[in-house]
């Protein structure tokens, strides 16, 4: 059995960032090859995935990302996420 500290140390971090880098490379290749339809589709799928699945994941695990409100896991497109003017997160 893995102890709690070891389990936390083995957790994958930065997978969304790595996926975004690969997506950007794929978009560049598609545009350079003249496949604008594929590039548009990849862009829409990538945007949707990063925009909507991140908050769903945080909600599914109870918001326990370990980074806190202002950490790197906060949603940059959520207007209430970076505001201290009374905005509440769902």
C-alpha positions as CSV (number, residue, x, y, z in Angstrom):
1,X,0.0,0.0,0.0
2,X,1.3,3.5,-0.9
3,X,1.3,6.0,1.9
4,X,-0.5,9.3,1.5
5,X,2.7,11.3,1.1
6,X,4.1,9.0,-1.6
7,X,0.7,9.0,-3.4
8,X,0.7,12.8,-3.6
9,X,4.3,12.8,-4.8
10,X,3.4,10.4,-7.6
11,X,0.5,12.6,-8.9
12,X,0.8,13.8,-12.5
13,X,1.1,17.5,-12.7
14,X,1.2,19.7,-15.8
15,X,-0.6,17.4,-18.2
16,X,-2.9,20.1,-19.4
17,X,0.0,22.4,-20.2
18,X,1.8,19.6,-22.1
19,X,-1.4,18.8,-24.0
20,X,-1.8,22.5,-24.9
21,X,1.8,22.6,-26.2
22,X,1.1,19.5,-28.4
23,X,-2.2,21.0,-29.6
24,X,-0.4,24.2,-30.6
25,X,2.1,22.3,-32.5
26,X,-0.6,20.3,-34.3
27,X,-2.4,23.5,-35.1
28,X,0.8,25.0,-36.6
29,X,1.4,21.9,-38.7
30,X,-2.3,21.9,-40.0
31,X,-2.1,25.6,-40.9
32,X,1.3,25.2,-42.6
33,X,-0.1,22.3,-44.6
34,X,-3.1,24.4,-45.7
35,X,-5.6,22.3,-43.8
36,X,-7.6,25.2,-42.3
37,X,-10.7,23.0,-41.6
38,X,-8.6,20.6,-39.5
39,X,-6.9,23.5,-37.8
40,X,-10.3,25.1,-36.9
41,X,-11.6,21.8,-35.6
42,X,-8.5,21.2,-33.5
43,X,-8.8,24.8,-32.1
44,X,-12.4,24.4,-31.2
45,X,-11.9,21.0,-29.5
46,X,-8.8,22.3,-27.7
47,X,-10.5,25.4,-26.5
48,X,-13.6,23.6,-25.3
49,X,-11.5,20.9,-23.5
50,X,-9.3,23.4,-21.7
51,X,-12.2,25.8,-21.0
52,X,-14.9,23.5,-19.8
53,X,-13.3,20.2,-18.6
54,X,-10.9,21.9,-16.2
55,X,-13.7,23.4,-14.0
56,X,-15.7,20.1,-14.3
57,X,-12.7,18.2,-13.0
58,X,-12.3,20.6,-10.1
59,X,-16.0,20.3,-9.3
60,X,-15.9,16.5,-9.5
61,X,-13.0,16.2,-7.0
62,X,-14.5,18.7,-4.7
63,X,-12.3,21.7,-5.6
64,X,-9.3,20.1,-3.9
65,X,-6.7,21.0,-6.4
66,X,-4.1,21.9,-3.7
67,X,-3.2,25.1,-5.4
68,X,-5.7,27.4,-3.6
69,X,-7.7,30.2,-5.0
70,X,-4.8,32.1,-6.7
71,X,-2.7,29.1,-7.6
72,X,-1.9,28.0,-11.1
73,X,-5.0,25.7,-11.3
74,X,-7.4,28.6,-11.2
75,X,-9.6,29.2,-14.3
76,X,-8.1,32.2,-16.2
77,X,-11.4,32.8,-18.0
78,X,-13.5,32.9,-14.9
79,X,-14.1,36.6,-14.1
80,X,-14.7,35.9,-10.4
81,X,-11.5,33.7,-10.1
82,X,-9.0,36.5,-9.9
83,X,-11.2,39.2,-8.3
84,X,-11.4,40.0,-4.6
85,X,-14.4,42.2,-5.2
86,X,-16.9,39.7,-3.7
87,X,-16.9,37.2,-6.6
88,X,-17.6,33.7,-5.4
89,X,-16.6,30.5,-7.1
90,X,-19.2,27.8,-7.6
